[in-house]
Amino acid sequence: MLYGNPGQLLVQIKSVVVTVVYGGVLTLLILLAVKTLTGLKVNDEEELTGMDRSQHGESAYNIS
């Protein structure tokens, strides 16, 4: 790895760093778009009621 072409190792390390940064930035942009369009959290009443009932109108578990 280091004996053949050390410059290639640096190119590959830079490529990995660029790929991770690119993926992170795009993920952040998608997250911000989803947050703006739909929100990331339901309101407290829906959370207490249960999202299966508030979002789908049915109960996933029948707990007495």
N, CA, C and O atoms as a GROMACS GRO file, in nm:
protein
  256
    1MET      N    1   0.082  -0.118   0.000
    1MET     CA    2   0.000   0.000   0.000
    1MET      C    3   0.088   0.126   0.000
    1MET      O    4   0.069   0.213  -0.084
    2LEU      N    5   0.180   0.135   0.090
    2LEU     CA    6   0.263   0.255   0.097
    2LEU      C    7   0.388   0.246   0.010
    2LEU      O    8   0.446   0.349  -0.025
    3TYR      N    9   0.428   0.127  -0.025
    3TYR     CA   10   0.554   0.112  -0.100
    3TYR      C   11   0.536   0.133  -0.249
    3TYR      O   12   0.632   0.169  -0.317
    4GLY      N   13   0.416   0.113  -0.301
    4GLY     CA   14   0.396   0.126  -0.444
    4GLY      C   15   0.380   0.270  -0.488
    4GLY      O   16   0.458   0.319  -0.570
    5ASN      N   17   0.280   0.340  -0.435
    5ASN     CA   18   0.252   0.476  -0.478
    5ASN      C   19   0.185   0.551  -0.362
    5ASN      O   20   0.062   0.552  -0.353
    6PRO      N   21   0.263   0.614  -0.274
    6PRO     CA   22   0.204   0.683  -0.160
    6PRO      C   23   0.113   0.799  -0.200
    6PRO      O   24   0.022   0.833  -0.125
    7GLY      N   25   0.136   0.859  -0.315
    7GLY     CA   26   0.050   0.967  -0.361
    7GLY      C   27  -0.093   0.919  -0.384
    7GLY      O   28  -0.188   0.993  -0.359
    8GLN      N   29  -0.105   0.796  -0.431
    8GLN     CA   30  -0.238   0.740  -0.455
    8GLN      C   31  -0.315   0.725  -0.324
    8GLN      O   32  -0.437   0.745  -0.321
    9LEU      N   33  -0.246   0.690  -0.217
    9LEU     CA   34  -0.311   0.678  -0.087
    9LEU      C   35  -0.368   0.813  -0.043
    9LEU      O   36  -0.478   0.818   0.011
   10LEU      N   37  -0.293   0.921  -0.065
   10LEU     CA   38  -0.343   1.054  -0.030
   10LEU      C   39  -0.463   1.092  -0.116
   10LEU      O   40  -0.558   1.154  -0.066
   11VAL      N   41  -0.461   1.057  -0.242
   11VAL     CA   42  -0.575   1.084  -0.330
   11VAL      C   43  -0.699   1.010  -0.280
   11VAL      O   44  -0.808   1.066  -0.279
   12GLN      N   45  -0.682   0.886  -0.239
   12GLN     CA   46  -0.794   0.808  -0.190
   12GLN      C   47  -0.847   0.862  -0.057
   12GLN      O   48  -0.968   0.865  -0.035
   13ILE      N   49  -0.758   0.906   0.031
   13ILE     CA   50  -0.802   0.964   0.158
   13ILE      C   51  -0.881   1.092   0.133
   13ILE      O   52  -0.985   1.114   0.194
   14LYS      N   53  -0.830   1.177   0.042
   14LYS     CA   54  -0.903   1.299   0.008
   14LYS      C   55  -1.039   1.267  -0.052
   14LYS      O   56  -1.137   1.335  -0.023
   15SER      N   57  -1.045   1.164  -0.135
   15SER     CA   58  -1.172   1.125  -0.196
   15SER      C   59  -1.273   1.080  -0.091
   15SER      O   60  -1.391   1.114  -0.099
   16VAL      N   61  -1.227   1.005   0.007
   16VAL     CA   62  -1.316   0.960   0.114
   16VAL      C   63  -1.368   1.080   0.193
   16VAL      O   64  -1.486   1.086   0.225
   17VAL      N   65  -1.280   1.174   0.225
   17VAL     CA   66  -1.321   1.292   0.301
   17VAL      C   67  -1.423   1.373   0.222
   17VAL      O   68  -1.524   1.416   0.277
   18VAL      N   69  -1.397   1.394   0.095
   18VAL     CA   70  -1.490   1.470   0.011
   18VAL      C   71  -1.625   1.399   0.003
   18VAL      O   72  -1.730   1.464   0.008
   19THR      N   73  -1.625   1.268  -0.010
   19THR     CA   74  -1.749   1.191  -0.018
   19THR      C   75  -1.828   1.202   0.112
   19THR      O   76  -1.950   1.219   0.107
   20VAL      N   77  -1.762   1.193   0.226
   20VAL     CA   78  -1.831   1.203   0.355
   20VAL      C   79  -1.890   1.343   0.373
   20VAL      O   80  -2.003   1.356   0.418
   21VAL      N   81  -1.814   1.446   0.338
   21VAL     CA   82  -1.865   1.584   0.350
   21VAL      C   83  -1.983   1.604   0.255
   21VAL      O   84  -2.084   1.662   0.295
   22TYR      N   85  -1.972   1.558   0.132
   22TYR     CA   86  -2.078   1.570   0.034
   22TYR      C   87  -2.206   1.501   0.082
   22TYR      O   88  -2.315   1.558   0.075
   23GLY      N   89  -2.192   1.380   0.131
   23GLY     CA   90  -2.307   1.307   0.184
   23GLY      C   91  -2.368   1.376   0.304
   23GLY      O   92  -2.490   1.382   0.316
   24GLY      N   93  -2.285   1.429   0.391
   24GLY     CA   94  -2.336   1.500   0.509
   24GLY      C   95  -2.410   1.626   0.473
   24GLY      O   96  -2.516   1.655   0.530
   25VAL      N   97  -2.357   1.703   0.380
   25VAL     CA   98  -2.422   1.828   0.339
   25VAL      C   99  -2.556   1.799   0.272
   25VAL      O  100  -2.656   1.864   0.303
   26LEU      N  101  -2.559   1.703   0.181
   26LEU     CA  102  -2.685   1.670   0.116
   26LEU      C  103  -2.787   1.614   0.214
   26LEU      O  104  -2.906   1.643   0.202
   27THR      N  105  -2.744   1.533   0.309
   27THR     CA  106  -2.835   1.483   0.411
   27THR      C  107  -2.892   1.597   0.493
   27THR      O  108  -3.011   1.597   0.524
   28LEU      N  109  -2.810   1.694   0.528
   28LEU     CA  110  -2.858   1.811   0.602
   28LEU      C  111  -2.959   1.890   0.520
   28LEU      O  112  -3.060   1.935   0.574
   29LEU      N  113  -2.934   1.908   0.391
   29LEU     CA  114  -3.028   1.980   0.306
   29LEU      C  115  -3.162   1.907   0.295
   29LEU      O  116  -3.267   1.970   0.299
   30ILE      N  117  -3.158   1.775   0.282
   30ILE     CA  118  -3.282   1.697   0.277
   30ILE      C  119  -3.356   1.708   0.409
   30ILE      O  120  -3.478   1.723   0.410
   31LEU      N  121  -3.285   1.700   0.521
   31LEU     CA  122  -3.346   1.713   0.652
   31LEU      C  123  -3.413   1.849   0.668
   31LEU      O  124  -3.525   1.856   0.719
   32LEU      N  125  -3.347   1.955   0.626
   32LEU     CA  126  -3.405   2.089   0.636
   32LEU      C  127  -3.527   2.103   0.546
   32LEU      O  128  -3.624   2.169   0.584
   33ALA      N  129  -3.525   2.042   0.428
   33ALA     CA  130  -3.640   2.047   0.338
   33ALA      C  131  -3.759   1.974   0.399
   33ALA      O  132  -3.871   2.024   0.396
   34VAL      N  133  -3.736   1.856   0.456
   34VAL     CA  134  -3.844   1.780   0.520
   34VAL      C  135  -3.898   1.857   0.640
   34VAL      O  136  -4.019   1.863   0.661
   35LYS      N  137  -3.809   1.916   0.719
   35LYS     CA  138  -3.851   1.994   0.835
   35LYS      C  139  -3.937   2.112   0.793
   35LYS      O  140  -4.037   2.142   0.859
   36THR      N  141  -3.901   2.179   0.685
   36THR     CA  142  -3.976   2.294   0.637
   36THR      C  143  -4.111   2.252   0.581
   36THR      O  144  -4.212   2.318   0.606
   37LEU      N  145  -4.115   2.143   0.507
   37LEU     CA  146  -4.239   2.103   0.440
   37LEU      C  147  -4.337   2.032   0.532
   37LEU      O  148  -4.457   2.058   0.526
   38THR      N  149  -4.289   1.943   0.616
   38THR     CA  150  -4.381   1.861   0.695
   38THR      C  151  -4.357   1.869   0.844
   38THR      O  152  -4.446   1.838   0.922
   39GLY      N  153  -4.241   1.910   0.886
   39GLY     CA  154  -4.208   1.909   1.028
   39GLY      C  155  -4.147   1.776   1.068
   39GLY      O  156  -4.167   1.675   1.001
   40LEU      N  157  -4.073   1.778   1.175
   40LEU     CA  158  -4.004   1.657   1.219
   40LEU      C  159  -4.069   1.592   1.341
   40LEU      O  160  -4.034   1.480   1.378
   41LYS      N  161  -4.162   1.661   1.403
   41LYS     CA  162  -4.220   1.609   1.527
   41LYS      C  163  -4.370   1.637   1.526
   41LYS      O  164  -4.413   1.744   1.483
   42VAL      N  165  -4.448   1.541   1.572
   42VAL     CA  166  -4.591   1.563   1.586
   42VAL      C  167  -4.616   1.647   1.711
   42VAL      O  168  -4.529   1.660   1.796
   43ASN      N  169  -4.736   1.703   1.721
   43ASN     CA  170  -4.766   1.783   1.840
   43ASN      C  171  -4.784   1.692   1.961
   43ASN      O  172  -4.796   1.570   1.947
   44ASP      N  173  -4.786   1.750   2.080
   44ASP     CA  174  -4.790   1.672   2.204
   44ASP      C  175  -4.916   1.588   2.217
   44ASP      O  176  -4.910   1.476   2.267
   45GLU      N  177  -5.029   1.640   2.172
   45GLU     CA  178  -5.154   1.565   2.183
   45GLU      C  179  -5.150   1.438   2.098
   45GLU      O  180  -5.190   1.332   2.145
   46GLU      N  181  -5.100   1.449   1.976
   46GLU     CA  182  -5.088   1.331   1.890
   46GLU      C  183  -4.989   1.230   1.947
   46GLU      O  184  -5.009   1.109   1.935
   47GLU      N  185  -4.885   1.280   2.008
   47GLU     CA  186  -4.785   1.190   2.066
   47GLU      C  187  -4.843   1.113   2.185
   47GLU      O  188  -4.817   0.994   2.200
   48LEU      N  189  -4.922   1.180   2.268
   48LEU     CA  190  -4.984   1.114   2.382
   48LEU      C  191  -5.092   1.016   2.339
   48LEU      O  192  -5.106   0.908   2.396
   49THR      N  193  -5.169   1.054   2.238
   49THR     CA  194  -5.275   0.966   2.187
   49THR      C  195  -5.214   0.843   2.122
   49THR      O  196  -5.268   0.733   2.133
   50GLY      N  197  -5.106   0.862   2.057
   50GLY     CA  198  -5.040   0.754   1.983
   50GLY      C  199  -5.044   0.786   1.836
   50GLY      O  200  -5.150   0.817   1.782
   51MET      N  201  -4.932   0.778   1.772
   51MET     CA  202  -4.926   0.817   1.631
   51MET      C  203  -5.001   0.720   1.541
   51MET      O  204  -5.050   0.760   1.435
   52ASP      N  205  -5.012   0.594   1.580
   52ASP     CA  206  -5.089   0.501   1.498
   52ASP      C  207  -5.235   0.545   1.492
   52ASP      O  208  -5.298   0.537   1.386
   53ARG      N  209  -5.290   0.591   1.604
   53ARG     CA  210  -5.430   0.635   1.605
   53ARG      C  211  -5.444   0.771   1.538
   53ARG      O  212  -5.536   0.791   1.459
   54SER      N  213  -5.354   0.865   1.567
   54SER     CA  214  -5.368   1.000   1.513
   54SER      C  215  -5.333   1.007   1.364
   54SER      O  216  -5.393   1.087   1.292
   55GLN      N  217  -5.240   0.928   1.318
   55GLN     CA  218  -5.197   0.935   1.179
   55GLN      C  219  -5.275   0.838   1.089
   55GLN      O  220  -5.299   0.868   0.972
   56HIS      N  221  -5.313   0.722   1.143
   56HIS     CA  222  -5.374   0.618   1.060
   56HIS      C  223  -5.518   0.586   1.100
   56HIS      O  224  -5.590   0.519   1.026
   57GLY      N  225  -5.561   0.634   1.216
   57GLY     CA  226  -5.698   0.610   1.259
   57GLY      C  227  -5.722   0.470   1.311
   57GLY      O  228  -5.837   0.426   1.314
   58GLU      N  229  -5.621   0.401   1.351
   58GLU     CA  230  -5.638   0.267   1.406
   58GLU      C  231  -5.534   0.243   1.514
   58GLU      O  232  -5.435   0.317   1.524
   59SER      N  233  -5.556   0.140   1.594
   59SER     CA  234  -5.465   0.110   1.704
   59SER      C  235  -5.381  -0.011   1.668
   59SER      O  236  -5.433  -0.113   1.623
   60ALA      N  237  -5.251   0.000   1.687
   60ALA     CA  238  -5.163  -0.110   1.654
   60ALA      C  239  -5.167  -0.220   1.760
   60ALA      O  240  -5.153  -0.338   1.729
   61TYR      N  241  -5.186  -0.180   1.885
   61TYR     CA  242  -5.186  -0.275   1.996
   61TYR      C  243  -5.310  -0.250   2.081
   61TYR      O  244  -5.340  -0.136   2.116
   62ASN      N  245  -5.381  -0.357   2.113
   62ASN     CA  246  -5.497  -0.347   2.200
   62ASN      C  247  -5.455  -0.382   2.342
   62ASN      O  248  -5.455  -0.499   2.381
   63ILE      N  249  -5.419  -0.279   2.418
   63ILE     CA  250  -5.374  -0.299   2.555
   63ILE      C  251  -5.488  -0.256   2.646
   63ILE      O  252  -5.538  -0.143   2.636
   64SER      N  253  -5.528  -0.343   2.734
   64SER     CA  254  -5.640  -0.311   2.825
   64SER      C  255  -5.592  -0.241   2.949
   64SER      O  256  -5.672  -0.207   3.036
   0.00000   0.00000   0.00000
